[in-house]
């Protein structure tokens, strides 16, 4: 059984129904205008993009819903006999055996998972409205299937009453949330717990070049007022797009020596092999991204750089100067890239996953799909180690089948609704029906249009 949580949606925008398992590498493929960006935006909102606190406080005040089972669990934790507790949190220690750490049992996790879904059912319309800055979109149902995690735990400390830190081992900093147990109510706790389970993210939207070339006309403080719902709907940006612009506006030079080695290796790979130069950021109040090509002493503004530089900068800037969060949501990473560079970008996505970052992306690139398939085959090949060395791949280039999910988005011509289907993998990896259909039709044209074929027919 998979340890990944699964999102269930029904009648959301163009999507009739979807069941998306949040694997480390999750790819959306299929028709244009089929709802891939809608679903990525929804995932952004659920995994940290939207703060549930405002709505939960209002709902609590109006007594719209009660989380009795969650409250009973909190009351039990508050009155539980913990023996001797220190005054310092023990967040870095394993859940099992740590002085102040206790595992969250399966029955307790079920109560919390049910609480998450009660919360989502209560505020699903508000979530959708906030993500898309409109009242015109709806979702009929929104549900999370959250499996049992044997390494979820709570760290307790005695300090002005009980406090707790939710942790997940191994314990990266983004999988912690701290709250004062004596003060928190059930609804507040579930808001924190939902964020803890789902994680946090960065979102990289498709119109990257346009955003990057106009960022100097915007300021971080004006983004919400300039592009929020105060204006007519035609002038709006979605909340993930606004969030992206805010992150770009907040970029600052950082100490690369302190960067995690695996991430630094990915950064170096992108600069050396994809943009063939170095990305820099100025120290001005509103930072400006600039590009220093290989062999040049001076930097160039982005508007004088090539399309590949501006497109990749939309991702690279957050990797190099921003705050790297555990989920990277990436719309069409292949945009403006030559086939060779699409292949290299596919390597980057896999390397990110192996560095501990979840990557959820939409793509129309058969090259990216084929590279992922190749790396899955390499992970299972009896001569995989030797083949990896022969083809100059690193250990972090290879990915196992268990870490990958792919979903096909098909628009039904009868009602223009999208059906989202999981793609099954075989001996040669994932098969993409829409790609295969186009390639077969193109192959047939190549054959039918051959001059040699016409001459052969005439001779006959």
C-alpha positions in Angstrom: 0.0 0.0 0.0 1.3 3.5 -0.9 2.3 6.0 1.8 1.2 9.0 -0.4 -2.0 10.9 0.3 -4.6 11.0 -2.5 -6.7 13.9 -3.6 -10.3 13.2 -4.7 -12.2 15.9 -6.6 -15.6 15.8 -8.3 -17.1 18.3 -10.7 -14.3 20.8 -10.4 -14.0 23.4 -13.3 -13.8 21.3 -16.5 -12.9 18.1 -14.5 -15.6 15.6 -14.1 -13.7 13.6 -11.5 -10.0 13.0 -10.5 -8.2 10.9 -8.1 -4.5 12.1 -7.8 -2.0 10.3 -5.7 0.7 12.8 -4.5 3.8 10.8 -5.4 7.2 12.4 -5.3 7.1 12.8 -9.2 3.6 13.4 -10.5 3.1 14.3 -14.1 -0.1 15.6 -15.8 -0.3 15.0 -19.6 -3.0 15.3 -22.2 -5.1 17.8 -24.2 -4.7 21.5 -24.1 -7.4 23.4 -22.2 -8.2 20.2 -20.3 -7.8 21.4 -16.7 -4.2 20.5 -15.8 -3.5 24.0 -14.6 -6.7 24.1 -12.6 -5.7 20.9 -10.7 -2.1 22.1 -10.2 -3.5 25.4 -8.8 -5.8 23.4 -6.4 -2.9 21.4 -5.2 -1.0 24.6 -4.6 -3.8 25.9 -2.5 -4.1 22.8 -0.4 -0.3 22.4 0.2 0.3 25.7 1.9 -0.8 28.3 -0.7 -4.0 29.1 1.2 -4.1 29.9 4.9 -7.2 28.3 6.4 -7.0 30.3 9.6 -9.4 33.2 8.6 -12.3 30.9 7.7 -11.8 28.5 10.6 -12.0 31.4 13.1 -15.3 32.6 11.5 -16.8 29.1 11.3 -15.9 28.5 15.0 -17.5 31.7 16.0 -20.7 30.8 14.1 -20.7 27.2 15.4 -21.1 26.0 11.9 -19.4 22.7 12.7 -18.0 21.0 15.7 -15.0 18.7 15.7 -16.0 16.7 18.8 -13.7 13.7 18.2 -10.7 15.9 17.6 -11.5 17.9 20.7 -11.7 14.7 22.7 -8.3 13.7 21.4 -6.8 17.1 22.4 -8.3 16.8 25.8 -6.8 13.4 26.2 -3.4 14.7 25.2 -3.7 17.5 27.7 -4.5 15.2 30.6 -2.2 12.4 29.6 0.6 11.3 32.1 3.8 12.1 30.3 6.1 11.5 33.3 9.2 13.8 33.4 9.2 16.4 30.7 12.1 18.7 29.9 11.7 22.4 29.1 13.2 22.1 25.6 11.6 20.5 22.6 13.3 17.4 21.3 12.3 17.8 17.7 15.4 16.3 16.2 15.2 13.0 18.0 13.4 10.0 16.5 9.8 9.6 17.5 10.4 6.1 19.0 12.6 6.4 22.0 12.8 10.2 22.3 12.3 11.5 25.8 9.4 13.8 25.0 8.3 12.2 21.7 5.3 9.9 21.3 3.9 8.4 18.1 0.5 9.3 16.9 -1.4 6.0 16.9 -3.4 4.7 14.0 -6.7 5.4 15.6 -5.6 9.0 16.5 -4.4 9.6 12.9 -7.8 8.4 11.7 -9.5 11.0 13.9 -7.2 13.7 12.5 -7.6 12.6 8.9 -11.4 12.7 9.3 -11.0 16.2 10.8 -9.0 17.4 7.8 -11.8 16.2 5.5 -14.5 17.9 7.6 -12.5 21.1 7.4 -12.2 20.8 3.6 -15.9 20.1 3.2 -16.7 23.1 5.3 -14.5 25.7 3.4 -14.1 24.1 -0.1 -15.9 27.0 -1.8 -13.9 29.6 0.0 -10.7 27.7 -1.0 -11.6 27.7 -4.6 -12.6 31.3 -4.6 -9.4 32.4 -3.0 -7.2 30.3 -5.3 -8.7 31.6 -8.5 -9.8 35.1 -7.4 -13.4 34.5 -8.6 -16.8 33.5 -7.3 -17.5 31.7 -10.5 -15.8 28.3 -9.9 -17.1 25.5 -7.8 -16.1 22.0 -6.7 -18.8 19.5 -5.7 -16.6 17.5 -3.5 -13.1 17.7 -2.2 -11.6 14.8 -0.1 -8.2 13.6 1.0 -7.3 9.9 1.6 -4.5 10.1 4.1 -2.9 6.8 4.9 -1.4 5.8 8.2 2.2 7.1 8.7 4.2 5.1 11.2 6.6 7.9 11.7 4.2 10.7 12.6 4.7 11.8 16.1 4.3 14.5 18.8 7.1 16.1 20.8 5.9 17.6 24.1 7.5 20.0 26.4 6.6 21.6 29.7 6.7 25.4 29.3 3.8 27.7 30.4 1.5 24.7 30.0 1.8 21.9 27.5 3.0 22.7 24.0 3.6 20.2 21.2 5.5 20.0 18.0 4.2 17.7 15.3 7.1 16.0 13.5 7.7 13.5 10.8 10.9 11.4 10.9 13.2 11.8 9.1 12.6 15.3 10.3 13.2 18.1 7.7 12.5 21.6 9.0 9.4 22.0 6.8 7.6 19.1 8.4 7.2 20.7 11.9 4.5 22.8 13.3 4.5 24.2 16.9 1.5 25.1 18.9 0.5 25.7 22.6 -1.6 22.7 23.5 -3.3 24.4 26.4 -4.7 27.2 24.2 -5.5 25.5 20.9 -9.0 24.4 20.0 -10.0 21.5 17.7 -10.5 23.7 14.6 -7.2 25.5 15.0 -5.4 22.3 15.5 -6.9 20.7 12.4 -5.8 23.7 10.3 -2.3 23.3 11.5 -2.4 19.5 11.1 -3.7 19.7 7.5 -0.8 22.1 6.6 1.6 19.7 8.4 0.4 16.6 6.5 0.3 18.2 3.1 3.5 20.3 3.3 4.4 23.6 1.7 5.3 24.5 -1.9 6.6 26.8 -4.6 4.6 27.4 -7.7 6.2 28.1 -11.1 3.5 29.2 -13.6 3.6 28.9 -17.4 3.8 32.6 -18.4 7.2 32.9 -16.8 8.9 35.2 -19.3 6.1 37.8 -19.2 6.2 37.8 -15.4 9.9 38.2 -15.2 10.1 41.0 -17.8 7.4 43.0 -16.0 8.4 42.5 -12.4 10.2 45.8 -12.1 6.8 47.6 -12.6 5.4 45.8 -9.6 6.4 45.9 -5.9 5.8 43.2 -3.4 3.4 45.3 -1.3 1.2 46.2 -4.3 0.7 42.8 -5.8 -2.3 41.9 -3.8 -4.1 45.2 -4.3 -3.1 45.5 -8.0 -4.1 42.0 -9.0 -6.6 40.8 -6.4 -10.3 40.6 -6.6 -10.7 44.4 -6.2 -10.4 44.8 -10.0 -12.6 43.5 -12.7 -12.3 39.7 -13.2 -10.6 40.2 -16.5 -7.7 41.9 -14.8 -7.1 39.3 -12.1 -4.3 36.9 -11.6 -4.8 33.7 -9.8 -3.4 33.4 -6.3 -0.6 31.0 -7.3 0.5 33.5 -9.9 0.5 36.3 -7.4 2.4 34.2 -4.9 5.0 33.5 -7.6 5.5 37.2 -8.3 5.8 37.9 -4.5 8.5 35.3 -4.2 10.4 36.8 -7.2 10.1 40.3 -5.7 11.5 38.9 -2.4 14.6 37.2 -3.9 17.9 38.0 -2.1 21.5 37.0 -2.5 22.3 34.0 -0.3 25.3 32.1 0.9 25.5 29.2 -1.6 28.1 27.4 0.6 25.3 26.8 3.2 23.1 25.2 0.5 22.3 21.5 0.8 25.0 19.7 -1.4 22.4 17.9 -3.5 20.5 21.1 -4.3 23.8 22.9 -5.0 24.7 20.2 -7.5 21.3 20.6 -9.3 21.8 24.4 -9.4 25.3 23.9 -10.9 24.0 21.4 -13.5 21.3 23.9 -14.7 23.7 26.8 -15.0 26.4 24.8 -16.7 24.2 22.6 -19.0 21.0 24.5 -19.7 21.5 28.3 -19.5 25.3 28.1 -20.0 25.9 31.0 -17.7 25.3 32.2 -14.2 22.2 33.8 -12.7 22.7 36.7 -10.3 20.5 39.0 -8.3 21.1 42.6 -7.4 21.1 44.0 -3.8 18.7 46.8 -4.7 15.4 47.3 -2.7 13.5 45.6 -5.6 16.0 42.9 -6.7 16.7 42.6 -10.3 17.7 39.2 -11.8 20.6 39.4 -14.3 22.3 36.8 -16.5 26.1 36.4 -16.9 26.8 34.3 -20.0 29.8 32.0 -20.0 32.9 33.9 -21.2 31.5 37.3 -20.4 32.6 39.7 -17.7 29.4 41.7 -17.5 25.8 40.7 -16.6 22.8 41.2 -18.9 19.3 42.3 -18.0 16.8 39.5 -18.7 15.1 41.4 -21.6 18.4 41.1 -23.5 18.7 37.4 -22.7 17.4 34.5 -24.8 14.0 32.8 -24.3 15.6 29.8 -22.8 17.3 31.9 -20.1 14.1 33.8 -19.1 12.0 30.6 -19.1 14.5 28.6 -16.9 15.2 31.7 -14.7 11.6 31.4 -13.5 12.5 28.1 -11.9 16.2 28.6 -11.2 15.8 31.9 -9.4 13.7 30.2 -6.7 16.1 27.3 -6.5 19.1 29.6 -6.1 17.8 32.7 -4.2 14.4 31.8 -2.9 13.1 29.5 -0.2 13.1 25.9 -1.4 10.0 24.2 0.0 9.2 20.5 -0.1 6.9 20.7 -3.1 7.7 22.2 -6.5 4.6 22.7 -8.7 5.9 23.4 -12.2 3.7 24.2 -15.3 5.3 23.0 -18.6 9.0 22.9 -17.6 9.8 22.2 -21.3 8.7 25.7 -22.5 11.2 27.3 -25.0 13.6 24.4 -24.6 15.3 22.7 -27.6 14.8 18.9 -27.5 18.3 18.4 -26.1 17.5 20.8 -23.2 14.2 19.2 -22.6 16.1 16.0 -21.9 18.4 17.8 -19.5 15.4 19.4 -17.8 14.0 16.0 -17.3 17.2 15.0 -15.5 16.8 18.1 -13.3 13.2 17.0 -12.3 14.4 13.5 -11.3 17.4 14.9 -9.4 15.1 17.2 -7.5 12.9 14.3 -6.4 16.0 12.3 -5.3 17.1 15.4 -3.3 13.8 15.2 -1.3 11.7 17.7 -3.2 8.3 16.5 -4.6 7.8 17.7 -8.2 4.3 17.9 -9.6 4.2 19.2 -13.2 2.1 19.4 -16.3 3.9 18.6 -19.6 3.4 18.1 -23.3 7.0 16.9 -23.8 7.4 13.3 -24.9 11.1 13.7 -24.3 10.5 14.3 -20.6 8.2 11.3 -20.3 10.6 9.1 -22.2 13.6 10.1 -20.0 11.5 9.3 -16.8 10.7 5.9 -18.4 14.3 5.3 -19.2 15.4 6.1 -15.6 12.7 3.7 -14.3 13.9 1.0 -16.6 17.5 1.6 -15.5 16.5 1.3 -11.8 15.2 -2.3 -12.5 17.8 -3.4 -15.1 20.0 -6.3 -14.1 23.0 -4.4 -15.6 21.7 -1.1 -14.3 24.9 0.0 -12.5 27.1 -0.6 -15.5 24.6 1.0 -17.9 24.4 4.0 -15.7 28.2 4.5 -15.8 28.3 3.8 -19.6 25.7 6.6 -20.2 27.3 9.0 -17.8 24.4 9.1 -15.4 24.7 9.8 -11.6 23.1 7.9 -8.9 20.5 10.7 -8.4 19.5 10.4 -12.0 17.8 7.0 -11.5 14.2 6.8 -10.1 12.1 3.9 -9.0 8.6 3.2 -10.4 7.1 3.6 -6.9 8.1 7.3 -6.8 6.3 8.1 -10.1 2.6 8.7 -11.1 1.3 9.9 -14.4 -2.2 11.1 -15.3 -3.9 11.5 -18.7 -6.4 14.4 -19.1 -8.9 13.7 -21.9 -11.6 16.1 -23.0 -14.8 14.3 -23.8 -16.2 15.9 -27.1 -19.7 15.1 -26.1 -19.9 17.4 -23.1 -16.4 19.0 -23.1 -15.8 17.6 -19.6 -12.3 16.2 -18.7 -11.8 12.7 -17.6 -8.6 12.2 -15.6 -7.2 8.7 -15.8 -4.1 7.2 -14.1 -1.6 5.8 -16.6 -0.3 2.3 -16.1 3.3 1.4 -16.7 4.6 -1.7 -18.5 7.9 -3.2 -19.3 8.9 0.0 -21.3 7.5 2.5 -18.8 4.4 4.7 -19.0 2.5 4.7 -22.3 0.9 8.0 -23.3 -2.0 7.3 -25.6 -2.4 10.9 -27.0 1.3 11.1 -27.8 1.3 7.7 -29.5 -1.7 8.6 -31.7 -0.1 11.8 -33.0 3.2 10.1 -33.6 1.5 7.3 -35.6 -0.4 9.8 -37.7 2.8 11.8 -38.4 4.7 8.6 -39.2 2.0 7.7 -41.7 2.2 11.1 -43.4 6.0 10.8 -43.6 5.6 7.5 -45.4 2.7 8.6 -47.7 4.5 11.8 -48.7 7.8 10.1 -49.7 8.8 10.8 -53.3 10.4 7.4 -53.5 7.0 5.8 -52.8 5.3 7.7 -55.6 8.0 6.7 -58.1 7.7 3.1 -57.0 3.9 3.2 -57.5 4.2 4.9 -61.0 6.8 2.3 -62.1 4.4 -0.5 -61.1 
